[in-house]
């Protein structure tokens, strides 16, 4: 038998990295895990045994196929193991879902914002629905992550500019979440972060950004435009969590007035309200903005000239903004969130062409521009945030 020279401390330290490899699908077998961690076969067996005892993974010793060499045990996330609660606040409402490891969301539910939609009332409503969802499920919930449509200053977790929720700058959303969770008796770790940052993280781990070293993510789900950068698996958040506010890139100095006070920001030139305006439509306040924008995209696909012209106009503005960011960051892949992914599908040649024409790097070699692969990237990212303590130290969180 091969001797195990790994100390108990090193073995425990390897639990988190091992779980992360299974969580992202990078270690489907124990042999792959052994090589990725650089440990002995015996140590890998002990690590997977510990994770299995914590109900985090399953280990299947049945042959994986083929007859050459020693068959390796298959590793997978335990579907009956712990879960986290993912929540997202956006301009039209909020959403909650339980999530298992492996980036799997369980039946997201959507709710309208309370009226008036003050920070306290919104966070209280989110926590109330989260508590209801947790109580109705027999699995152990080990954390809550919340995605918010605002830059979040770190380490204070303060909303800097929740323009599309009309919240005051400096709202202590982190403290509000902790207070409401305590009042509801949740008794689990809670955290929050910017929705675009979390969406980028989820796409990098489980979606269209897998294997990208420098991933630029650009998104607009309801109103405004967000962005994020993942470098070698880590979010680039800047000195205080406020990096990559791509929405404030100017793409038309004489364009629409932005809530930030400037004109022609990407924030207001390439989001659903901008598409509605270009198509000559007044937004219906009783319906989600994204739903109304999707109707314009459908009309463009059906060949209606005004809708087609509106789609091309917004795609051109989006292309200008992406090109400007590419010139600075030099990513190896661009992933577009919900609305922008649909915009790309509507004009699959025009948007990449604008980016290539206006980007220095695009002229020498086009950067791949692809739609997000996850249905709910922001919500999936909130789950990733909630899993962070578990992935860092499974024993600390889950030991009796």
Steps between C-alpha positions, in 0.01 A plus 500: 500500500626845417592690818307813589737782583226762527445650845150525650515879470588479132222245452247737653637788297442294185131441574392838366703483177382143446137599549543794262631264229196274534269802527619640166514163325879514470551172690250237378714214638727442795801453275446843343460646848823334614695656216341843538579514873846347469440251781536124535222262409450416867468868593250558221300207633500649848396840368212364294395282792481806725299697244268204458452476878399867499234416237664734249596247231430144394772249412411227251751215490342324203725475191495812281547306176797354319725218614846659508645619827341522840137627490447828682216590731249747356429816697181706495313751713266338752149613395366431850779697668499858632353786300530878500239768439564727202316832469507783249352851508438678170308801374177304446498275806703235676563128467594215733612141445669222687819372340711189531870476434583472133325824408149352493205724590181342630179663366561878519204706620438863401325765707409869454675766704305626802355849480661727590821319402723642774821312575365374833172374353665333201764318705235395754283357222795311351594349836137405574469307174842347555400380847177352361688314227762368743237380750312308229806295397637208706861557395739695720549859382848632572495854363320782318643706216333812358571666163418870489489740199744750642873535553580377850789670680719265702556416777201697632258347242338836426288565191679777315250576223180292495365731229240258362355429844500868600687419821715766664872479429671354804218264596650240738351200322742257664391605849134493397536143374670384820236670717203360308649150491551511877144627554368211290704251702684359198817420694715462185779712347369769264681715245431719198682637197446676169284295262729532196802387702313196625364416155853510359620265772219252429562508124871445555444199725201337334411676174633665186811635669653169605872470420532872415800660671380859458122507479309823435131475589250764384133483589166676517201318639241771569655847504858623484816319388741318727837339446761290674842350441620158615877450489640150558183397682475806725279805470688824442317735735750781535613665823151532649280261301402761240698398191352438153207741502477468122159663501665838548701477176380780269391371158302805380584843648166635372300195604244423767530654845647255752398493869868560579463852351687443173366438151540201274633251757484135399269465801219680314597434139506118504237380748134394452359855548743622230369239257139596577584868443675426171194305389269788593331315786399636838587252779201341671564540876279199574723258306866400530724712279690195379179337382409809298849520347479135397186586302698757299768239434231258379359766267848564360541128436166506318633769265324810628717794384464730800576222748795389290637853488461532878684174562787604272524840672529346848738229376729769355506686833573177686780421255662839557497446875640148484774611261607775739526254789682241288763760409578542870463145634595271208273210605507165323122462507192722533181352645172688461221473756130442439387801296830555322523131411162529329618818328802309369270227368291761318803655324767226519732663247448870569593510868833310462582711194454827691716370783773388257494830309524713814736280701876509451531137605193407299674596177791265564289208620133504592412439863225234521166653602254240628167500684477393861427130542311518830131587514536704819863610516450759775301260717755224437771747601319574825516128572875505429536778756311296759721196434819700557548410871433132426747492211759672721470258794229231484576366847470840668151551357357148506655322798244419773 
